[in-house]
């Protein structure tokens, strides 16, 4: 995408425009006095009343200049300076202005600061994500390269048995499958971060679809299962399928979906009766690429995809307390 650029041309500065307007306002009463003195043919010095009128006009002009500087030109110049500081300093420069002047400038400044914070946060996320992806790709690629070099460099008459050769080949196939799965998850994550499609669904519909996809799990919807919430059916199936898949992989036989609306929030607690999450892993479970099933081909991206899709719909996911098994709480705006 080409970078948008302002067409270069001469444009007056805001301060110059304000100064020109104020000078015109100041010149108007002086011109009126001169005009009437000329029409009346008056050549005597100006009367005190005329001088007083000009002084009042000058004072009013200075007051207007002060007000405009405090409420318009000053805050705008400060916002431009803050923009340059953020461009050089990143998150540390995202600070409120000392004065906003008018309501419109305050609204503009807040929108700008929110956008800057989102961009800095997004940049940090991309840098962290790129480091994780590089690490996750490096491990299987290193393993594939090592096994391939051993097979390539095997000398005629070497002692490598057929079983050993098959073991190396199995490692190559397993690592290739892991890379394929990882790339598939990355595609899903990229699609999850696209603008959200509008739609509504309900827990009963989700439970019915999960029952078809995971026949080994007993899906138990409870609570306000027929109340619609602001999440498209396609996105909901992707999110809850990742949670159901995780539960099934950790030995769960039952998956409960507890739906509840409170105020402006619709919450769904997804609880299973599987092996649960150890205390040491609880702070890590929502981090990208964290997986306790790496040897079995787990990519650790299922919850990242769910997080991205929920964020696109104004929602979130968090780890919930569970007496047994694992539980996640999904929060969405109520419709």
VENMO-V89159 format. One record per residue. N is the residue number from 1. RES is the residue in one letter. D_LAST is the distance of its C-alpha to the last C-alpha in Angstrom with 1 decimal. Layout:
# VENMO-V89159
N|RES|D_LAST + N|RES|D_LAST
This chain:
# VENMO-V89159
1|X|35.6 + 2|X|38.1 + 3|X|37.8 + 4|X|37.2 + 5|X|40.1 + 6|X|41.0 + 7|X|44.1 + 8|X|47.1 + 9|X|48.8 + 10|X|50.1 + 11|X|47.6 + 12|X|48.6 + 13|X|47.2 + 14|X|45.0 + 15|X|47.8 + 16|X|50.3 + 17|X|48.4 + 18|X|47.9 + 19|X|51.6 + 20|X|52.7 + 21|X|50.8 + 22|X|52.2 + 23|X|55.7 + 24|X|55.4 + 25|X|54.3 + 26|X|57.2 + 27|X|59.7 + 28|X|58.8 + 29|X|60.6 + 30|X|63.5 + 31|X|63.8 + 32|X|63.7 + 33|X|66.5 + 34|X|68.6 + 35|X|68.1 + 36|X|69.3 + 37|X|72.2 + 38|X|73.2 + 39|X|73.1 + 40|X|75.1 + 41|X|77.6 + 42|X|77.1 + 43|X|78.7 + 44|X|78.9 + 45|X|76.7 + 46|X|73.1 + 47|X|72.9 + 48|X|71.1 + 49|X|68.4 + 50|X|67.7 + 51|X|67.6 + 52|X|65.3 + 53|X|62.9 + 54|X|62.8 + 55|X|62.3 + 56|X|59.4 + 57|X|57.9 + 58|X|58.3 + 59|X|56.7 + 60|X|53.7 + 61|X|53.4 + 62|X|53.5 + 63|X|50.8 + 64|X|48.5 + 65|X|49.3 + 66|X|48.4 + 67|X|45.0 + 68|X|44.1 + 69|X|45.1 + 70|X|43.1 + 71|X|39.9 + 72|X|39.9 + 73|X|42.5 + 74|X|42.6 + 75|X|38.8 + 76|X|38.7 + 77|X|41.7 + 78|X|40.2 + 79|X|37.0 + 80|X|39.2 + 81|X|41.2 + 82|X|38.2 + 83|X|37.0 + 84|X|40.4 + 85|X|40.4 + 86|X|37.0 + 87|X|38.5 + 88|X|41.5 + 89|X|40.1 + 90|X|36.5 + 91|X|34.3 + 92|X|37.0 + 93|X|37.2 + 94|X|33.5 + 95|X|34.3 + 96|X|33.4 + 97|X|36.0 + 98|X|38.5 + 99|X|37.8 + 100|X|35.1 + 101|X|36.9 + 102|X|34.5 + 103|X|30.8 + 104|X|30.3 + 105|X|32.3 + 106|X|30.4 + 107|X|27.1 + 108|X|28.9 + 109|X|30.3 + 110|X|27.1 + 111|X|25.5 + 112|X|28.6 + 113|X|28.8 + 114|X|25.2 + 115|X|26.1 + 116|X|29.4 + 117|X|28.0 + 118|X|25.6 + 119|X|28.7 + 120|X|30.9 + 121|X|28.5 + 122|X|28.1 + 123|X|31.9 + 124|X|32.4 + 125|X|30.0 + 126|X|31.9 + 127|X|35.2 + 128|X|34.3 + 129|X|32.8 + 130|X|35.9 + 131|X|38.1 + 132|X|36.4 + 133|X|36.6 + 134|X|40.2 + 135|X|41.0 + 136|X|39.3 + 137|X|41.1 + 138|X|44.4 + 139|X|44.9 + 140|X|44.9 + 141|X|46.7 + 142|X|49.4 + 143|X|49.8 + 144|X|50.1 + 145|X|52.7 + 146|X|54.7 + 147|X|54.9 + 148|X|55.8 + 149|X|58.5 + 150|X|60.1 + 151|X|60.2 + 152|X|61.6 + 153|X|64.2 + 154|X|65.5 + 155|X|69.2 + 156|X|71.3 + 157|X|72.6 + 158|X|70.0 + 159|X|69.2 + 160|X|65.4 + 161|X|64.9 + 162|X|62.8 + 163|X|60.4 + 164|X|60.0 + 165|X|59.5 + 166|X|56.8 + 167|X|55.1 + 168|X|54.9 + 169|X|53.6 + 170|X|51.0 + 171|X|49.9 + 172|X|49.6 + 173|X|47.5 + 174|X|45.2 + 175|X|44.7 + 176|X|44.1 + 177|X|41.5 + 178|X|39.8 + 179|X|39.9 + 180|X|38.4 + 181|X|35.5 + 182|X|35.0 + 183|X|34.9 + 184|X|32.5 + 185|X|30.1 + 186|X|30.7 + 187|X|29.7 + 188|X|26.5 + 189|X|25.8 + 190|X|26.6 + 191|X|24.2 + 192|X|21.4 + 193|X|22.0 + 194|X|21.8 + 195|X|19.0 + 196|X|15.8 + 197|X|15.3 + 198|X|12.1 + 199|X|10.7 + 200|X|8.7 + 201|X|10.6 + 202|X|11.1 + 203|X|13.8 + 204|X|16.3 + 205|X|16.5 + 206|X|17.0 + 207|X|19.6 + 208|X|21.5 + 209|X|21.9 + 210|X|23.0 + 211|X|25.5 + 212|X|27.0 + 213|X|27.3 + 214|X|28.6 + 215|X|30.7 + 216|X|32.5 + 217|X|29.4 + 218|X|28.2 + 219|X|24.4 + 220|X|23.2 + 221|X|19.4 + 222|X|18.8 + 223|X|16.3 + 224|X|13.0 + 225|X|13.9 + 226|X|12.6 + 227|X|9.0 + 228|X|7.1 + 229|X|5.5 + 230|X|6.1 + 231|X|9.8 + 232|X|12.4 + 233|X|14.7 + 234|X|17.7 + 235|X|16.5 + 236|X|15.3 + 237|X|18.7 + 238|X|20.5 + 239|X|19.0 + 240|X|19.5 + 241|X|22.8 + 242|X|24.1 + 243|X|23.4 + 244|X|24.9 + 245|X|27.9 + 246|X|28.6 + 247|X|28.5 + 248|X|30.9 + 249|X|33.2 + 250|X|33.6 + 251|X|34.7 + 252|X|31.6 + 253|X|31.8 + 254|X|28.6 + 255|X|25.0 + 256|X|22.5 + 257|X|18.7 + 258|X|17.4 + 259|X|13.7 + 260|X|12.5 + 261|X|9.6 + 262|X|11.3 + 263|X|10.5 + 264|X|7.8 + 265|X|8.5 + 266|X|8.3 + 267|X|11.9 + 268|X|14.2 + 269|X|17.9 + 270|X|20.1 + 271|X|23.6 + 272|X|26.9 + 273|X|30.4 + 274|X|32.2 + 275|X|34.6 + 276|X|32.1 + 277|X|32.3 + 278|X|35.4 + 279|X|35.3 + 280|X|36.9 + 281|X|34.3 + 282|X|31.1 + 283|X|31.2 + 284|X|31.8 + 285|X|29.4 + 286|X|26.7 + 287|X|29.3 + 288|X|29.9 + 289|X|32.7 + 290|X|33.2 + 291|X|34.2 + 292|X|36.3 + 293|X|37.2 + 294|X|38.8 + 295|X|41.9 + 296|X|40.0 + 297|X|38.4 + 298|X|35.2 + 299|X|33.8 + 300|X|31.5 + 301|X|28.9 + 302|X|26.3 + 303|X|24.3 + 304|X|24.8 + 305|X|23.2 + 306|X|20.2 + 307|X|20.0 + 308|X|20.3 + 309|X|17.7 + 310|X|15.1 + 311|X|16.3 + 312|X|15.9 + 313|X|12.1 + 314|X|12.0 + 315|X|12.5 + 316|X|15.8 + 317|X|18.0 + 318|X|20.7 + 319|X|23.6 + 320|X|23.3 + 321|X|26.2 + 322|X|27.7 + 323|X|30.9 + 324|X|31.7 + 325|X|30.5 + 326|X|27.7 + 327|X|24.1 + 328|X|21.3 + 329|X|18.0 + 330|X|15.0 + 331|X|12.4 + 332|X|9.1 + 333|X|6.5 + 334|X|3.8 + 335|X|0.0
